[in-house]
């Protein structure tokens, strides 16, 4: 292991906020004004990222490449949604993080290079109310406000901003992991190369996370993995095919178009396919501003090594489909539409899946095997299998979707390697059968897996534990789960039981209560309601004077940190998409349910009045944290003067810490 581990001073943003559960220290984060990011972040250390060539080491096999040695607590390979959330979570819990991404943009399939909108447990409003919380919610809310016009490149830039503004993260773009040194079952160092800058990065860490999707880090480290699909008998999964095989889901290339208001002709390239109506009988064309996930191909060959062929075939189908729309005569209203973007990177759905101590199956996702004591994240997308032939399987529908009635929990044991002792994984490469993978693979689920392993990796680095030792320790698992809940990560059925949360010993009162809501709901430990419910939140009618909710204790409490969880409209979708049907279901800008302007006040017994500690205007985030010089009081009040449009002030939870 590296000699330098997580710095305790950095691990806790403020030691006064630290708590203990069964002997383990809870992880804490104090947020800045825009949600979770650090304020006043320093510039990246370019001397570290790109050391002068004449003073750096070189590898004998690469005499023209400059070696940069990097030491950290957690190394994350892959900068898609899983990797971004893993890196942010680990860094916010005090770990020094290196995040290596093999492209120039973060976001993976959600970036401007591929442009697939993020979906997850809410299943396109088929299950409203289950939108993911935590870091992904923070990013979605940030984008809704900063990028209301839906520019993909600004989404990319926002992800970059979040990462480089985090002082504990060193970001390496255009850096591909290509080798790993392993000893005693642990990764000792990883090599990543950036040919654009002629650097080789030699990265030493205590914990590693493979968020590459293709399991590249796991492959180099000798981690066990699976490919293809299993037989029905392998795990007794009714949705599995009768026989096993190498085939899996294909890749897709998307395109966008817009109406230019005048005729826009289109001449396909000579290698474009000639598409017929018969080929589209299971693939409906209703609009063409954003198309089409069903332009899919390559599930019968190697998604990685055959990438060049897959790109060509997908582009030939895209050009053929657009030619059909423009020139077949079936859609005369397309005359003024022109294609304005086409992807050049196939969006992969599947390749390798790493094997963990636990392998998720169809029965787990259906809730037939009971709950997991080490549950750390949720999923909920349908079982969503596609024919390996993709577009060429014209006789079949492009997918078979089997709805899952309830969201399911994902255990930590499916998120680290069974044979590499310090390797976590998150994304479409976690430990699962092919059937389970068809639900787990979507990016909303990948993102919350990333937050889970980032938090766990920081804890393992600090405590000098392996992931296996962590899950074997019930106290450590309980502390991890409470830390995730405090960061607004959803774990189905779990609630706030943090013994250091002073608010749990308080009584709540309010200026008023919407029918069905109660002030006491902010203390019940849950932060999610289904549409129309007021089971776990307080709603106070807004008057000209605003609304307030207060906590009161029998004895004075010393408080220096308050955390508030507001309502941000989980009943709606919130993503970035070119699809007009999806866009009609999204509210851009601040979500109307969210409290905008508020003040935190404490009762000063000496003067007999309320004193303001914190005053905020223009809030749009769901989770807000405030740290201030300690006050001693028996009463704390949240005074709300404006929402972002709703007639009620809505609060899910208030936490208080010494």
C-alpha positions in Angstrom: 0.0 0.0 0.0 1.2 3.6 -0.5 2.9 5.1 2.5 0.7 8.2 2.6 -3.0 7.6 3.3 -6.0 9.7 3.7 -5.2 12.8 5.7 -7.4 12.9 8.8 -7.6 16.7 8.7 -8.8 16.6 5.1 -11.1 13.6 5.7 -13.2 15.6 8.0 -14.2 19.0 6.7 -14.7 19.9 10.3 -13.8 17.6 13.1 -16.6 18.9 15.2 -19.1 17.4 12.7 -17.6 13.9 13.1 -19.7 11.2 14.7 -19.2 7.6 15.7 -21.4 4.6 15.1 -20.4 1.3 16.6 -16.9 2.6 16.9 -16.6 3.8 13.3 -16.3 7.4 12.3 -19.1 8.8 10.1 -18.0 10.6 7.0 -19.0 14.3 6.7 -19.2 16.9 4.0 -19.9 20.6 4.4 -21.1 22.1 1.1 -20.6 25.4 -0.6 -23.3 27.7 -2.0 -23.9 25.7 -5.2 -24.7 22.3 -3.6 -21.8 19.9 -3.2 -18.8 21.7 -4.7 -16.0 23.3 -2.9 -15.8 27.1 -3.0 -12.6 29.0 -3.9 -11.1 25.8 -5.5 -7.4 26.2 -6.5 -6.2 25.7 -10.0 -5.0 22.2 -11.0 -1.4 21.5 -10.3 -0.1 21.4 -13.8 3.5 20.8 -12.6 2.2 17.6 -11.2 0.1 16.6 -14.2 2.7 17.6 -16.8 6.2 17.7 -15.2 9.0 19.3 -17.3 10.4 16.7 -19.6 14.0 17.3 -18.8 13.5 16.5 -15.1 11.3 13.5 -15.3 11.8 9.7 -15.4 11.3 7.7 -18.5 10.4 4.1 -19.2 12.9 2.0 -21.3 10.2 0.8 -23.6 8.8 4.4 -24.1 11.9 6.7 -24.4 9.8 9.6 -25.8 7.2 9.6 -23.1 7.6 11.6 -19.9 6.7 9.7 -16.7 4.6 11.5 -14.1 4.4 9.8 -10.7 1.1 10.4 -8.8 0.2 9.2 -5.3 -3.3 9.2 -4.0 -5.7 7.4 -1.8 -8.3 6.4 -4.4 -7.6 6.0 -8.2 -10.7 6.0 -10.4 -10.4 4.7 -13.9 -13.2 6.0 -16.2 -14.9 9.3 -16.3 -18.5 8.4 -17.2 -21.3 9.1 -14.8 -20.2 6.2 -12.5 -16.6 7.5 -12.4 -17.5 11.2 -11.9 -19.8 10.3 -9.0 -17.2 7.9 -7.5 -14.4 10.5 -7.7 -16.6 13.3 -6.2 -17.8 11.1 -3.4 -14.3 9.9 -2.5 -12.9 13.4 -2.6 -15.6 14.9 -0.6 -14.9 12.4 2.1 -11.3 13.5 2.3 -9.6 11.1 0.0 -7.0 12.3 -2.5 -8.3 11.1 -5.8 -6.8 10.6 -9.3 -9.5 10.4 -12.0 -8.3 9.1 -15.4 -10.6 9.5 -18.4 -9.6 8.2 -21.8 -11.4 10.9 -23.7 -11.4 14.7 -23.6 -14.8 15.0 -22.0 -16.5 13.6 -18.9 -19.9 11.9 -18.9 -19.3 8.8 -21.1 -22.5 7.9 -22.9 -24.2 11.0 -21.3 -21.6 13.4 -22.8 -21.9 15.4 -26.0 -20.0 12.7 -27.8 -22.8 10.1 -27.5 -25.8 12.2 -26.2 -27.8 9.4 -24.5 -30.0 10.9 -21.8 -29.7 9.5 -18.3 -32.4 7.1 -17.1 -32.7 5.0 -14.0 -35.1 3.9 -11.3 -37.9 6.2 -12.2 -38.3 4.4 -15.5 -39.5 7.3 -17.7 -42.2 8.3 -15.2 -43.5 4.7 -15.2 -42.5 4.9 -11.5 -42.6 8.6 -10.6 -41.0 9.5 -7.3 -37.9 7.3 -7.6 -35.5 9.7 -9.3 -32.1 9.1 -7.9 -30.8 11.5 -5.2 -27.3 12.3 -4.0 -24.6 13.5 -6.3 -26.5 12.7 -9.5 -29.4 14.9 -8.3 -27.0 17.7 -7.5 -25.6 17.5 -11.1 -29.1 17.4 -12.6 -30.3 20.4 -10.7 -27.2 22.3 -11.5 -27.6 21.6 -15.2 -31.3 22.5 -15.1 -30.4 26.0 -13.8 -27.1 26.6 -15.6 -28.0 25.0 -18.9 -31.8 25.5 -19.4 -31.5 25.6 -23.2 -30.0 22.0 -23.0 -26.6 22.4 -24.7 -24.8 19.1 -24.5 -21.4 20.8 -24.5 -22.4 22.9 -21.4 -23.3 19.7 -19.6 -19.8 18.4 -20.4 -18.4 21.7 -19.1 -20.4 21.5 -15.9 -19.1 18.1 -15.1 -15.6 19.3 -15.8 -16.2 22.3 -13.5 -17.4 20.1 -10.7 -14.4 17.8 -10.9 -11.6 20.4 -11.3 -13.2 22.6 -8.6 -12.8 19.8 -6.1 -9.4 20.3 -4.5 -8.9 16.7 -3.7 -9.2 15.5 -7.3 -6.4 15.3 -9.9 -8.1 15.0 -13.3 -6.3 13.3 -16.2 -8.2 13.6 -19.5 -7.2 11.7 -22.7 -5.5 9.2 -20.4 -6.0 5.5 -21.0 -5.2 2.9 -18.4 -3.1 0.2 -20.1 -1.2 -1.7 -17.4 -1.4 -2.6 -13.7 1.2 -4.1 -11.3 -0.3 -6.5 -8.8 1.3 -8.0 -5.7 -0.2 -10.2 -3.0 -3.6 -9.9 -4.6 -3.6 -6.0 -4.5 -3.1 -3.5 -7.3 0.2 -1.7 -6.4 0.3 0.8 -9.3 -1.5 1.6 -12.6 0.0 3.0 -15.8 -2.1 5.4 -17.9 -0.9 7.1 -21.0 -1.8 10.4 -22.7 -0.3 10.4 -26.2 -1.7 13.9 -26.7 0.8 15.3 -24.2 3.3 12.4 -24.4 3.0 11.5 -20.7 2.8 8.2 -18.9 1.2 8.4 -15.5 2.4 6.0 -12.8 -0.4 6.0 -10.2 -0.1 4.5 -6.8 -3.1 4.3 -4.5 -4.6 2.5 -1.6 -7.9 1.7 -3.4 -8.8 1.5 -7.0 -12.1 1.8 -8.8 -12.9 0.5 -12.3 -15.6 2.7 -13.8 -14.4 2.2 -17.4 -17.5 0.2 -18.5 -15.3 -2.2 -20.4 -13.4 -3.3 -17.2 -10.1 -2.2 -18.6 -8.5 -1.8 -15.2 -9.8 -5.1 -13.9 -8.6 -6.8 -17.1 -5.0 -5.4 -16.6 -5.1 -6.4 -12.9 -6.2 -10.0 -13.6 -9.7 -9.6 -12.1 -12.2 -12.3 -12.8 -14.9 -11.3 -15.3 -17.8 -12.6 -17.4 -18.9 -11.9 -21.0 -21.9 -12.8 -23.1 -25.0 -14.3 -21.6 -25.6 -17.3 -19.3 -28.1 -20.2 -19.8 -31.4 -20.3 -18.1 -30.2 -23.1 -15.8 -27.1 -21.3 -14.7 -28.9 -19.1 -12.2 -32.5 -20.5 -12.6 -33.5 -17.2 -14.4 -36.7 -17.5 -16.4 -35.8 -14.5 -18.6 -32.4 -16.0 -19.6 -32.1 -17.9 -22.9 -32.0 -21.7 -22.7 -28.4 -21.9 -23.8 -25.4 -19.7 -23.0 -23.4 -17.8 -25.6 -21.1 -14.9 -26.4 -23.8 -12.7 -27.8 -25.0 -9.7 -25.8 -26.4 -6.2 -26.4 -25.2 -4.1 -29.3 -24.0 -0.5 -29.5 -25.8 2.6 -30.9 -25.0 5.8 -32.7 -27.4 8.7 -32.3 -28.1 11.8 -34.4 -29.9 15.1 -34.0 -31.7 17.3 -36.5 -33.7 20.5 -36.6 -36.2 22.4 -38.7 -34.4 25.1 -40.8 -37.5 26.6 -42.2 -36.5 26.0 -45.8 -35.9 22.9 -47.9 -32.8 21.0 -46.9 -31.8 18.3 -49.3 -29.9 15.1 -48.3 -27.7 12.9 -50.5 -26.5 9.8 -48.6 -23.0 8.6 -49.0 -22.5 5.7 -51.3 -21.8 3.3 -48.4 -25.2 4.1 -46.7 -27.6 1.2 -46.4 -30.8 1.3 -48.4 -33.6 1.1 -45.8 -37.0 -0.3 -46.6 -40.4 0.1 -44.9 -40.2 -3.7 -44.1 -37.0 -3.2 -42.1 -38.8 -0.6 -40.0 -42.0 -2.5 -39.2 -40.9 -2.9 -35.5 -39.0 0.4 -35.4 -41.5 3.3 -35.6 -40.5 6.7 -36.8 -42.7 9.4 -35.1 -40.3 12.3 -34.9 -36.7 12.8 -36.0 -35.2 15.5 -33.9 -33.3 12.8 -31.9 -32.8 9.3 -33.3 -32.7 6.5 -32.5 -31.6 4.1 -29.8 -32.8 1.2 -31.9 -30.1 2.0 -34.5 -28.1 -0.7 -32.7 -25.6 -3.2 -34.0 -22.8 -5.5 -33.0 -24.1 -7.7 -30.2 -23.0 -10.8 -32.0 -19.3 -9.7 -32.2 -16.7 -8.2 -29.8 -17.9 -4.7 -28.8 -14.3 -3.7 -28.0 -12.1 -5.2 -30.6 -14.6 -4.8 -33.4 -15.4 -1.2 -32.6 -14.2 0.1 -36.0 -16.6 -2.2 -37.8 -19.4 -1.4 -35.4 -18.9 2.3 -36.0 -19.1 1.8 -39.8 -22.2 -0.3 -39.8 -24.0 2.0 -37.4 -23.1 5.1 -39.5 -24.3 3.3 -42.6 -27.6 2.5 -40.9 -27.9 6.1 -39.6 -27.3 7.5 -43.1 -29.8 5.0 -44.5 -32.5 5.8 -42.0 -32.1 9.5 -42.6 -32.2 8.9 -46.3 -35.5 7.1 -45.8 -37.0 9.9 -43.7 -35.9 12.6 -46.2 -36.2 10.9 -49.6 -38.7 7.9 -49.4 -41.8 10.2 -49.6 -43.2 8.7 -46.4 -42.5 11.9 -44.5 -43.0 15.0 -46.7 -43.0 17.2 -43.5 -39.3 16.4 -43.1 -38.4 18.5 -46.2 -37.2 21.5 -44.1 -35.3 19.4 -41.6 -31.6 18.9 -41.7 -29.3 16.6 -39.7 -27.1 18.9 -37.5 -25.1 16.3 -35.6 -24.2 12.6 -35.8 -22.2 10.7 -33.2 -18.9 9.2 -34.1 -18.4 7.1 -31.0 -20.6 4.0 -30.6 -22.4 4.1 -27.3 -21.6 0.7 -25.9 -24.2 -1.2 -23.8 -22.1 -4.2 -22.7 -18.8 -5.9 -22.8 -17.1 -7.4 -19.7 -18.7 -7.7 -16.3 -16.4 -8.1 -13.3 -17.1 -10.8 -10.7 -17.6 -9.8 -7.1 -18.3 -11.8 -3.9 -22.0 -11.6 -4.8 -23.5 -11.9 -8.3 -26.8 -10.2 -8.8 -29.5 -12.2 -10.7 -33.0 -11.8 -11.9 -34.4 -13.0 -8.5 -32.5 -10.3 -6.6 -33.9 -7.5 -8.7 -37.4 -8.9 -8.3 -37.0 -8.9 -4.5 -37.2 -12.7 -4.2 -34.0 -13.2 -2.2 -34.7 -10.8 0.6 -32.9 -7.6 1.5 -29.1 -7.0 1.6 -27.5 -5.9 4.9 -24.8 -4.2 2.8 -27.2 -2.4 0.4 -25.7 0.9 -0.7 -27.7 2.0 -3.8 -30.9 1.5 -5.8 -31.8 0.5 -9.3 -35.2 0.0 -11.0 -35.0 0.1 -14.8 -36.9 -2.6 -16.5 -35.3 -5.9 -17.6 -34.4 -4.5 -21.0 -32.8 -7.1 -23.3 -32.1 -6.5 -27.0 -31.6 -9.0 -29.8 -27.8 -9.3 -30.5 -28.4 -8.6 -34.2 -29.8 -5.2 -33.3 -31.2 -3.4 -36.4 -30.5 -6.5 -38.6 -32.9 -8.6 -36.5 -35.8 -7.0 -38.4 -38.2 -9.8 -37.6 -37.9 -9.0 -33.9 -38.9 -5.9 -31.8 -35.7 -3.9 -30.9 -36.1 -4.7 -27.2 -38.0 -6.9 -24.7 -38.8 -4.9 -21.6 -40.2 -6.5 -18.5 -41.3 -4.0 -15.9 -39.9 -4.4 -12.3 -42.6 -3.6 -9.9 -40.4 -1.9 -7.2 -36.9 -0.4 -7.1 -34.3 -2.8 -5.7 -31.2 -2.4 -3.6 -27.7 -3.1 -4.8 -25.2 -4.6 -2.3 -21.7 -3.5 -1.9 -20.5 -7.1 -2.4 -21.5 -6.7 -6.1 -19.3 -3.6 -6.3 -15.8 -5.0 -5.6 -13.7 -7.7 -7.1 -13.8 -11.2 -5.8 -10.0 -11.8 -6.4 -8.3 -8.3 -6.5 -8.4 -7.2 -2.9 -8.4 -3.4 -3.4 -10.5 -3.1 -6.6 -14.0 -1.6 -6.6 -16.2 -1.3 -9.7 -19.3 0.7 -10.7 -21.2 1.1 -13.9 -22.2 -1.5 -16.5 -19.3 -3.8 -15.4 -20.6 -4.7 -11.9 -21.1 -8.3 -10.7 -24.3 -9.5 -12.3 -25.8 -12.1 -14.6 -26.7 -10.9 -18.1 -30.4 -10.8 -17.2 -29.8 -8.6 -14.2 -27.3 -6.5 -16.2 -30.1 -5.5 -18.7 -31.6 -3.5 -15.9 -28.5 -2.4 -14.0 -26.7 -1.0 -17.0 -28.5 2.3 -17.3 -26.6 5.5 -16.3 -28.8 6.7 -13.4 -28.1 3.4 -11.7 -24.4 3.5 -12.7 -24.1 6.9 -11.1 -25.4 5.9 -7.7 -23.2 2.9 -7.7 -20.3 5.3 -8.3 -21.3 7.4 -5.3 -21.5 4.2 -3.2 -18.0 2.9 -4.1 -16.4 6.3 -3.9 -17.6 6.7 -0.3 -16.7 3.1 0.5 -13.2 3.5 -1.0 -12.5 6.7 1.0 -13.5 4.8 4.2 -11.4 1.8 3.3 -8.4 4.0 2.5 -8.7 5.9 5.8 -9.3 2.7 7.9 -6.7 0.7 5.9 -9.3 -1.9 5.2 -10.0 -4.0 2.1 -13.5 -3.9 0.7 -13.9 -7.5 1.9 -12.9 -6.6 5.5 -15.4 -3.7 5.3 -18.4 -5.8 4.5 -17.4 -8.4 7.1 -17.6 -5.7 9.8 -21.3 -4.8 10.6 -20.3 -1.6 12.3 -18.3 -0.4 9.3 -21.2 -1.3 7.0 -23.7 0.6 9.2 -21.4 3.6 9.3 -21.0 3.6 5.5 -24.8 3.3 5.0 -25.4 6.2 7.3 -22.8 8.3 5.6 -24.5 7.6 2.2 -27.9 8.5 3.6 -26.5 11.8 5.0 -25.2 12.5 1.4 -28.8 11.9 0.1 -28.0 8.6 -1.4 -31.2 6.5 -1.6 -31.1 3.0 0.0 -34.5 1.5 -0.1 -35.9 0.9 3.4 -33.0 2.6 5.2 -33.4 5.7 7.3 -31.4 8.2 9.2 -30.3 6.6 12.5 -27.2 8.8 13.0 -26.7 9.0 16.8 -24.9 12.3 16.4 -27.8 14.0 14.7 -29.1 16.3 17.5 -32.3 16.9 15.6 -33.4 13.3 16.2 -34.0 14.3 19.9 -35.9 17.4 19.1 -39.6 18.3 18.7 -40.9 20.1 15.6 -43.5 22.8 15.1 -44.4 25.0 12.2 -46.3 28.1 11.1 -48.8 25.8 9.4 -49.2 22.4 7.8 -50.6 21.4 4.4 -53.3 18.8 4.8 -51.6 15.4 5.4 -48.2 16.9 6.2 -46.7 17.3 9.7 -43.8 19.3 11.0 -42.6 16.1 12.7 -42.0 14.4 9.4 -38.7 16.3 9.0 -37.5 14.1 11.9 -38.7 10.6 10.8 -35.5 9.7 9.0 -36.9 9.4 5.4 -36.4 11.9 2.6 -38.7 10.6 -0.2 -42.5 10.7 -0.8 -44.4 9.2 -3.7 -46.6 11.6 -5.8 -49.5 13.0 -3.7 -48.1 11.7 -0.4 -47.1 13.8 2.6 -45.7 10.9 4.6 -42.1 12.1 5.1 -42.1 15.9 4.5 -43.5 19.0 5.9 -45.4 21.4 3.7 -46.2 24.9 5.0 -48.5 27.3 3.2 -46.6 30.4 2.1 -48.1 33.7 3.5 -46.9 37.2 2.9 -44.7 36.7 6.0 -43.4 33.4 4.6 -43.4 30.1 6.5 -41.3 28.6 9.2 -40.5 25.3 10.9 -38.7 25.1 14.2 -37.0 22.4 16.3 -37.0 22.6 20.1 -35.1 20.6 22.8 -35.6 20.1 26.5 -32.1 21.2 27.2 -29.7 23.6 25.4 -27.7 22.1 22.5 -24.4 23.2 21.0 -24.9 23.4 17.2 -22.4 24.3 14.5 -23.7 22.5 11.5 -27.2 22.2 10.0 -28.2 20.1 7.0 -31.5 20.6 5.2 -33.0 18.4 2.6 -35.6 20.3 0.5 -38.1 19.0 -2.1 -36.8 19.1 -5.7 -39.7 17.4 -7.5 -38.8 13.7 -7.6 -42.2 13.1 -9.3 -40.8 14.4 -12.6 -38.0 13.4 -14.9 -34.9 15.5 -14.8 -32.4 14.8 -17.5 -30.8 16.3 -20.7 -32.3 15.0 -23.9 -33.0 16.0 -27.5 -36.2 13.9 -27.5 -39.1 16.3 -27.5 -41.4 13.8 -25.8 -38.9 13.6 -22.9 -38.4 17.3 -22.9 -42.1 17.9 -22.3 -41.8 16.0 -19.0 -38.9 18.1 -17.7 -38.9 21.4 -15.9 -35.8 23.5 -16.6 -34.5 26.1 -14.3 -35.0 25.9 -10.5 -37.6 23.2 -9.6 -40.7 25.0 -8.4 -41.0 22.9 -5.2 -37.6 23.9 -4.0 -37.2 26.6 -1.3 -35.4 29.6 -2.8 -34.8 32.1 0.0 -34.4 31.2 3.7 -32.6 31.9 6.9 -31.5 29.8 9.8 -32.2 31.3 13.2 -31.6 30.3 16.8 -33.3 31.5 20.0 -31.1 33.7 22.1 -32.3 33.3 25.7 -30.1 36.2 26.9 -31.9 38.7 24.7 -35.2 36.9 24.3 -35.3 36.9 20.5 -34.4 35.1 17.3 -30.8 35.6 15.9 -30.0 34.9 12.3 -27.0 32.5 11.7 -27.2 32.0 7.9 -29.2 33.8 5.2 -29.5 32.3 1.7 -31.1 33.7 -1.4 -31.5 32.0 -4.8 -31.2 28.4 -3.7 -32.1 25.6 -6.2 -30.4 22.6 -4.7 -32.1 19.8 -2.7 -29.3 19.2 -0.2 -27.9 22.2 1.6 -25.3 22.2 4.4 -24.3 25.2 6.6 -21.4 25.4 9.0 -21.1 28.3 11.4 -19.5 29.2 14.8 -21.1 27.1 17.5 -24.2 28.4 19.2 -25.9 27.1 22.3 -29.7 27.1 22.1 -32.9 25.2 22.9 -34.6 26.3 19.7 -33.6 26.4 16.0 -35.9 27.9 13.2 -35.8 27.6 9.5 -37.5 30.8 8.2 -38.6 30.6 4.6 -39.4 33.7 2.6 -39.7 32.4 -1.0 -39.9 29.2 -3.0 -39.1 28.8 -6.7 -42.8 29.0 -7.5 -44.7 26.6 -5.3 -47.4 27.9 -2.9 -46.0 25.7 -0.1 -42.6 25.6 1.6 -41.5 21.9 1.5 -38.8 20.3 3.7 -37.9 16.6 4.0 -35.3 16.7 6.7 -33.4 18.9 9.1 -30.2 17.6 10.7 -28.2 19.3 13.4 -24.6 18.5 14.6 -22.4 19.8 17.3 
